[in-house]
Amino acid sequence: MRKSRLTEAQIIGTIKEQEAGLPTSELCRKHGLSPATFYKLKAKYGGMDLSDAKRLKQLADENAKLKRLVADVMLDNVVLKDLRGNP
C-alpha cells in the first residue's frame, strides 16, 4: 500500500479547513489532492482529533503484528501435523 504524502496532522487540518467553509475544489488544488482522495481521507479521519488518529495508527500497527504472529503459529501447526503424518 502506498504511503500518504500527508501526515495525520495535515489530513485533519485539511478536513477542518473544509468544515470551516473552504470549497473542496479549492482545498484539493491547494494541497495537491484529488477530490476522491480527499473524500476517502475524510471518511477515515472525519471527526477525529490528532490524538485519535495517532491511536488509530498505533492500533492498526498492533493488529498487523498480531495477525503476523497468528499466521506464523498456524504455519508451525501445519508443519507439525505434516511431520506427524496426520492429514
N, C-alpha and C positions, 0 to 999 in steps of 0.2 A: 504494500500500500504506500502511495506517495505521501511524503511528509508535507504538511501545510507550510506555506511560507509565512503565515501569520501565527503569532503566539496566542495563547488563550486570552491574555490581556488585550491584545489588539482586536481579536474577534469580538470579545464582549464590548469593547469600546465602540466598535463599528456598529454593533446591534443597538447600543444605547444612542448613537448618533441618529440612526434610522427612527428609533422610537421618539426622539426629540423633534422629529419633523423634517429631516433632510430627505429629499426624494431618493428612492432606491437607485434609480439610474445614475444620478449624480454621485451617490455614495460608492457605487460599484466602479465607476470611472475613476474616482479619486483614489481608491485602494487597489485598483487593478484586478477586480474580481468580476466574474460573470454573474448575472442575476441568479442563475441556477445554483451556483456555488454559495452565494450569499444566503439564499433561502434554505439550502441544506445546512449551512452552519447555524442559521437562526433556529432551525428545527432542533438541532442538537444542543446549542448553548443558550437558547432563548430563556429568559427569566432566571439565569444563574448569575451569581457573583463570581469574582475571581477565585475565592476560596473553594466554592462549589466545583468550579471547573478543574482546579488542581486536584481536588479529592476524586473527581470522576476519572481523571487520568491515572491517578495512583491506584484506584480500584481496578481499572482496565488492565494495568500492568500486572497487578497481583493475580487477576483472573487468568491472564495469559500464562503466567508462571505455573499456576495450579493445573491448568489444562495440560501443559507440557509434562508435569510430574505424573498426572494420571495416565497420559499416553505412554510414558516410559514404564510405569508399573504394569499396564495392560500388556505391553510388548514382552516384558520379562515373564509375565504369567503365561503367555502363549508359548514362549520358548521353553519354559519349564515343562509344560504339558507335552510339547513335542518330544522332549528328551525322555519323558516317562513312557511315551508311546500311547498316551490316551488321545483320541481324536477330539 
